[in-house]
Amino acid sequence: MYKNKISFLPILLCLTGIMLLASCISNKRIAYLQKDKNDLSLGEDSMIRYNIPVYRLQYNDIVDVQIKTSIPEMNAVFGLKNPDEITNLGNQTGTLQSGGDAYYMTGYTLNQEGEIKLPFIGKLKVGGLTLEEAEHVITKRLGAYFNKVSDDNLYVKIRLGGIRFSTFGEFKKPGRYVVLQERLTIFEAIANSGDMTIEAKRSKVILLRQYPDGTKIHVLNLNKRDIIKSPYYFIQPNDQLYAEPMKIREFGAGSNTGQTFQILVTILSAAALIVGLTK
């Protein structure tokens, strides 16, 4: 009877060891941009060509519109003090507050019909257009009011009012972010979120990307270096990144050697206590 009481100890230790070995996270699972030995085009000194898709304006985008003109009548309408001044149509002082979503108050948001409403000009449909095409539409509308408008005396500039994206799941600082620059890589977006947690499944990061007709789900492997050649390497406005947790979260085991050792010591201590009580 005594032997039956303690015969479970080897089984307990064996199961514990298997669980800990299965739940340990190797560097291969958390390292970004790992080199593929079969792909020589992704070496340390090789030139990698970007695959950047053409971005077209869509619902909920915020754009910043600026004009520059040498026509006195147009300067008077748009509040330009001199021909050399560039001004934001939504902010005549030309200043932006630092921090936060600066363009939310001064820019123009596309409605569900893809329209923006500019002062003195009215509604313009720019949804589905590139920034260059949208500039042409505004220039053409201005030409309808002023006969003197030409490429020599009018300058129209449209740019996105920052890149807005969201991160959720296994990020150290998940949330919604606005970066005031024209280009942002996926790793820069991750860095803004404080990097992924050690338990994040980097081989299966889900990107929710908006298109004029709806939303698509893209699955990315950030462990592989060929992500740089992917059309999803650059973040677009309104992108959402979801980091899925590894199975280790279900076991509750340690994510590094130190934590795993502490858990193992705790389990062995508990097993010793049980054996002592059995005796």
C-alpha positions, 0 to 999 in steps of 0.5 A: 500500500505504501508503494502505491501511494508514492508511485505517482511521483515519477509520473508527476515529474515526467509530466512536469518535465514534458510540460515545461519543455513544450512550453519553453520559448526558443529564440527562433520563435521570437527573433524578427527577420530571420535569414532564409538560407535558400534565398540569397537575395535577402543577405546582409548587404543585398539591396531589397526592392520595396513593393509599395502599393499605390494608396487611394484615399478612402472613408475616414482618411484625414487630409491636409490641403495647402495652396500657394498662388500668385493671383491677388484675387485668389489670395484675398479669398483664401486669406493669403497675405502674399504670393509666397505664403503657403497656408492650410485651408482649414487653419489660416494661422498655419500652426499646428499643436504638438502632440496628439492627433494634430490634423484632426482639428485642422484637416479634412475627413473623407465622409462615407461618399468619399467627399471632403468639404473645403471652404469657398470651394464646397464638396469634392469627391476624392475617395478612390483617388491618389493624392496626386489625382486629388490635387488635380481635382482641387486645381480644376475646381479652383480654375472654375472660379479664377480664369487666371489659374495655371500651373505657373501661378497656382500650387496645390498640395495634399498630404495625409494628416498622419498615419493612424493605426491600432495594435491589440493583442500581445503588445506591451502597449496596445492602443491607437496611434497617430504618426505624423509622417508619410511612410511607416514600416510595420516594425516602426508601428510595433516599436511605437507599441513598445514591441510585442510581448515574449508570448506573441506569435510573431509567425502569425500576425494578423493585419486588418487593412481597409480598402475602398470596398471593405476590409481584408485580413492578411496573415504575416510572418515577422520571423522571416526576412522576406516580409520586407518584400511584402506589400504589407511591410508599410503601414497604411492609414487605419491599419489594425495589427493583432498579435496572437498569443502562443500556446504557452499562455494556456500552460501558464509556464515560464517564458524564459529559463529563470521563470521555468526554473522557478516553476520547476522548483515550486512543483518539486517542492510541492511534490516533496511535501505531498510525499512527506505527508503520505509517509 
